[in-house]
């Protein structure tokens, strides 16, 4: 069940410079240092100490930099963005869900310290500053797109964030009435899948347990169809002294049950595209040693004793079956082939494993079975931008 809510967003005097205030996602916010006039940049309430974030947020409200909606509404988000060779034309809805919503399924565990950091940050601002990112089945994509477009037809956008060349995000409020009712109807009884924001969800549950908030959480929901959401892999860069020499790496992989095939025609720069397109009967990855110039295809052993949903998942077979038993190895999730190759070139890792992405079907099967993928297994992109819509607890519900 989804619900409308009272939103907070930049006031009209700030909207002309929204492109300088909003940020693409939390990772971007943590790596930005700001410009010469960044006093109202949304980054200031996403990073730093909880007390400082809370003081900044309250100051913005007092000074009229942030305004509250008078009505409890849904908000439509339309994002256009090119990622690699894929054109994203996303239609999504901002809503709230109950923090213990039974139709919301998760596929990844959380770290207690991450939950506490997220909890303190939201407690300090007494607001949901960043939505959790939720997907619905591809079968709903067509109806969702049609319904959202109809709900805002002829209405000017409330907010427009031009993130960069060819990247635009627009937001419209949906007035109460047939449009809002149609949106609610789409999700009635439909399973939802948490794509990003596992720590924020766990933090919201903790806050609710402590008597803070109203038991609901700001959510951005879109379909898991390729037009709306791409699933990208997180690769593994591994530091392990035993693998300083390629021969020892290969011997250990074979001993673990892997089948190795050299790929003499595959250029190092094309590994990323290869793992995205390659078809294999079972789980696989591509491995590259820092002293080697030839990638190797690794057919991984199926996860012995693992449930079927995990037994053939490449990242689970690598992490659980090959890397987990090697207690002296340090495995680092890496978001791109370029960064993994850079770590090899700088001798920051001996080996990089390049993984294929999980499919929407695999993610849903794991979540519905209440299983867990290895942490940092997938990236769902693009994430909802931050600084467009927030939700104050004191004006919610």
Buried (B, 14 or more C-beta within 10 A) or exposed (E): BBBBBBBBBBBEEBBEEBBBBBBBBBEBBEEBEEEEEBEBBBBBBBBBEBEEBBBBBBBBBEEEBBBBBEEBBBBBBBBEBEEEEEEBEBBBBBBBBBBEBEBBBBBBEBEEEBBBEBBBBBBBBBBBBBBBBBBBBBEBBEEBBEBBEEBBEEEEBBBBBBBEEEBBBBBBBBBEEEBBEBBBEBBEEBBBBBBBBBBBBBBBBBBBEEEBBBBBBBBBBBBBBBBBBBBBBBBBBBBBEEBEEBEBBBEBBEEBBBEEEEBEEBEBEEBBBBBBEBEEEEBBBBBBBBEBEBBBBBBBBBBEEBEEBBBBBBBBBBBBBBBEEBEEBEBBBBBBBEEBBBBBEEEEBBBBBBBBBBEBEBBBBBBEBEBBBBEBBBBBBBBBBBBBBBBBBEBBB
